[in-house]
Amino acid sequence: MTLEPQVSSRQNPRFKAALALRGARERKERRLILVDGAREIGRALDSGARLAESWVAPDDVREEEARALLPRLSAEAEIVQATPDLLERLAYGERSGGIVAVFEEPTTDLGALRLRDEPLIAVVERVEKPGNLGALIRSADGAGLDAVIVADPASDTWNANAIRASLGTIFSLPLAACSTAEAVAFLRQRRISIVAARVDGERDYDAVDYRRATAIVVGSENAGLGEAWSGEGVMTVRIPMLGAADSLNVSASAAVLFYEARRQRRASSGS
């Protein structure tokens, strides 16, 4: 593997351009995202995400999983060799593993979403915290959902915290972002049943049939779901709360619903 001459200055223009991607505005304008962590980078590569460049501090690439990525990164795009302190500034928190990758932002176009027959999908509306979005996507991946739709996004979908909290599954699970109105129209056009989680839901979450084409809809912890997710054609469900708290964290609530749906589908298939 051939590496560029080492970049060691924080004033290096290329480094400053990469560092600027820590900001949501810069990511959106340039449609590039930073990804750190060997597992997350590997899953981005596996998904077919287009690699723009990689930053590597060779002496810090110690983990076997990270070292195994180097030939793949070299084959996909240019590698920039940098000092460990620069990698630490590029990475989110205190972890880089000696590698930080810059990817082109994957599409989140709702029109590009392809679903199988009788899909099970998640819709998450106006979730403010990227970590909650990432954790929800991780649960959706674990429960074998077919896709996640982010409706009326309240935060940057490609925030580093969302990527990390998802363990990189944000790349492997089909993902779309759109307005709530577009999400509702998409589901109704495809005759996908809408099951919306509300504190005052009509039925307990496990008293609903999730075996047909279903969208499980959850909202922000502060505001809950908007009015678009109520009324005719929407089944509202609640998760019984038996202690002092009146609700669960949104990602925890979603996981309960996802796995109930998966349980029903497994029982129905006999597998």
C-alpha positions in Angstrom: 0.0 0.0 0.0 1.4 3.4 -1.0 0.7 6.3 1.3 1.0 10.0 0.6 3.6 12.1 2.4 2.5 12.6 6.0 0.2 15.4 6.9 1.0 16.8 10.3 -0.3 20.4 10.4 -3.7 21.4 11.4 -3.4 24.2 8.9 -3.1 21.8 6.0 -5.9 22.7 3.6 -6.9 19.1 2.9 -7.1 18.4 6.6 -9.2 21.5 7.3 -11.6 20.5 4.5 -12.0 17.1 6.1 -12.4 18.5 9.6 -15.1 20.8 8.4 -17.2 17.8 7.8 -17.8 17.5 11.5 -20.4 20.3 10.9 -23.8 19.4 9.6 -24.0 22.4 7.2 -20.7 21.4 5.6 -21.8 17.8 5.2 -25.1 18.8 3.6 -23.4 21.3 1.2 -20.7 18.9 0.1 -22.7 15.7 0.5 -19.8 14.0 2.2 -19.7 12.3 5.7 -17.0 11.3 8.1 -17.1 7.7 9.4 -14.8 6.4 12.1 -14.5 2.9 13.7 -13.5 -0.2 11.8 -16.9 -1.9 12.1 -18.8 1.2 10.8 -16.3 1.8 7.9 -16.5 -1.9 7.0 -20.3 -1.8 6.9 -20.3 1.4 4.8 -18.0 -0.3 2.3 -20.1 -3.5 2.3 -23.2 -1.5 1.5 -21.6 0.0 -1.6 -21.2 3.5 -0.2 -18.7 5.5 -2.3 -15.5 6.2 -0.6 -14.0 9.7 -1.3 -10.8 9.3 0.8 -9.3 7.8 3.9 -7.2 9.3 6.6 -4.8 6.8 8.3 -2.3 7.1 11.2 -0.4 3.8 10.4 1.1 3.3 13.9 -2.3 3.6 15.5 -3.9 0.9 13.3 -3.5 -1.9 15.7 -6.8 -3.8 15.8 -7.0 -6.7 13.4 -10.4 -5.6 12.1 -9.0 -2.1 11.3 -5.8 -3.5 9.6 -7.9 -5.8 7.4 -9.6 -2.7 6.0 -6.5 -1.0 4.7 -6.3 -3.0 1.4 -10.0 -2.3 0.7 -9.6 1.4 1.4 -6.5 1.6 -0.8 -8.3 -0.1 -3.6 -11.4 2.2 -3.4 -9.8 5.7 -3.0 -6.8 7.7 -2.0 -5.3 7.2 1.5 -3.9 10.2 3.3 -1.3 9.4 5.9 -1.6 11.7 8.9 -0.3 12.0 12.5 -2.3 10.5 15.3 -3.3 13.8 16.8 -5.0 14.8 13.5 -6.8 11.5 13.4 -8.1 12.2 16.9 -9.5 15.5 15.8 -11.3 14.0 12.8 -12.7 11.1 14.8 -15.9 11.4 16.9 -15.2 11.4 20.6 -12.0 9.6 21.5 -12.0 6.8 19.0 -10.5 6.5 15.5 -8.6 3.2 15.5 -6.1 5.0 13.3 -8.6 5.3 10.4 -11.2 7.9 9.5 -13.0 7.6 6.2 -14.8 10.2 4.1 -17.8 8.8 2.1 -20.2 10.3 -0.3 -23.5 10.7 1.4 -25.7 7.7 0.5 -29.1 8.5 -1.0 -32.1 8.8 1.3 -34.5 9.4 -1.6 -37.9 7.9 -0.7 -38.5 7.1 -4.3 -35.5 4.9 -4.4 -36.8 2.7 -1.6 -37.5 -0.8 -2.9 -39.6 -3.1 -0.6 -40.5 -6.8 -0.8 -44.0 -8.0 -0.5 -45.5 -7.7 3.0 -42.7 -5.5 4.3 -42.1 -4.6 7.9 -40.8 -1.1 8.1 -40.2 1.6 10.7 -41.1 5.3 10.5 -39.5 7.7 13.0 -40.8 11.2 13.1 -38.9 14.3 14.4 -36.5 12.5 16.6 -34.1 15.1 17.9 -31.2 13.1 19.2 -29.0 11.4 16.6 -28.0 8.8 19.1 -31.6 7.8 19.5 -32.0 7.5 15.8 -28.9 5.4 15.5 -30.1 3.1 18.4 -33.5 2.7 16.7 -31.9 1.8 13.4 -29.7 -0.8 15.2 -32.8 -2.4 16.7 -34.6 -2.3 13.3 -31.6 -4.1 11.8 -31.5 -6.6 14.6 -35.2 -7.4 14.3 -34.9 -7.9 10.5 -37.0 -4.9 9.4 -36.9 -4.1 5.7 -36.4 -0.3 5.9 -36.5 2.8 8.0 -38.1 6.1 7.0 -37.1 9.2 8.8 -40.1 11.6 8.6 -39.6 15.4 9.1 -36.0 14.9 10.3 -35.2 17.0 13.3 -31.5 16.3 13.2 -28.8 15.4 10.7 -29.4 11.7 9.6 -25.6 11.3 9.0 -24.4 12.8 12.3 -21.5 10.8 13.6 -23.4 9.9 16.7 -26.2 8.3 14.7 -23.7 6.3 12.7 -21.9 5.1 15.8 -25.1 4.3 17.8 -26.3 2.2 14.8 -23.0 0.3 14.8 -22.8 1.1 11.1 -26.2 -0.6 10.3 -27.4 2.8 9.1 -25.5 1.9 5.9 -26.8 -1.7 5.6 -30.5 -1.1 6.2 -32.5 0.7 3.5 -33.0 4.3 4.7 -35.2 7.1 3.4 -35.8 10.7 4.7 -38.8 12.8 3.7 -41.6 14.9 5.0 -44.3 13.4 7.1 -46.8 14.0 4.4 -44.7 12.2 1.9 -44.3 9.2 4.3 -48.0 9.0 4.9 -48.7 9.1 1.1 -46.0 6.5 0.4 -47.6 4.1 2.9 -51.2 4.6 1.8 -50.3 4.2 -1.9 -48.8 0.8 -1.1 -51.5 -0.2 1.3 -49.1 -0.7 4.1 -50.9 -0.8 7.5 -49.9 2.0 9.9 -49.4 1.2 13.5 -48.5 4.3 15.5 -47.1 4.2 19.0 -48.8 6.7 21.4 -49.0 7.0 25.1 -52.8 7.1 24.8 -53.0 4.3 22.1 -56.2 2.4 21.5 -54.7 -1.1 22.1 -51.8 -2.7 23.8 -48.9 -3.1 21.4 -49.2 -6.9 21.4 -52.9 -6.9 20.5 -52.3 -5.9 16.9 -51.6 -8.1 13.9 -48.1 -7.2 12.4 -48.0 -10.1 10.0 -49.2 -8.2 6.9 -47.4 -5.2 5.3 -46.9 -2.9 8.3 -45.2 0.4 9.2 -44.4 0.9 12.9 -44.4 4.6 13.6 -42.7 6.3 16.6 -42.2 9.9 17.4 -40.0 12.3 19.4 -39.8 11.9 23.1 -40.7 15.6 23.7 -43.6 16.0 21.2 -44.7 12.5 20.3 -46.3 11.9 16.9 -48.0 14.6 14.9 -51.7 14.6 13.9 -50.9 13.0 10.6 -50.5 9.7 12.5 -54.0 9.5 13.9 -57.5 9.1 12.6 -58.9 6.8 10.0 -56.6 4.1 8.7 -54.2 4.4 11.6 -54.0 1.9 14.5 -52.6 3.4 17.6 -50.9 1.3 20.2 -49.5 1.8 23.7 -46.8 0.0 25.7 -48.1 -0.6 29.2 -46.0 1.3 31.8 -46.1 -0.4 35.2 -43.8 1.8 37.2 -43.4 5.5 37.9 -42.4 6.5 34.4 -45.1 7.2 31.8 -43.1 6.2 28.7 -39.9 4.6 27.4 -37.0 6.1 25.5 -38.0 6.2 21.8 -35.4 3.6 20.7 -36.5 1.3 23.5 -40.2 1.6 22.6 -39.4 1.0 19.0 -37.4 -2.2 19.9 -40.3 -3.6 21.9 -42.6 -3.1 18.9 -40.1 -4.4 16.3 -39.5 -7.6 18.2 -43.2 -8.2 18.8 -43.8 -7.9 15.1 -40.9 -10.3 14.5 -42.3 -12.8 17.0 -45.7 -12.8 15.3 -44.1 -13.3 11.9 -41.9 -16.1 13.1 -44.8 -17.8 14.7 -46.9 -17.5 11.6 -44.2 -18.9 9.4 -43.5 -21.8 11.8 -39.7 -21.0 11.8 
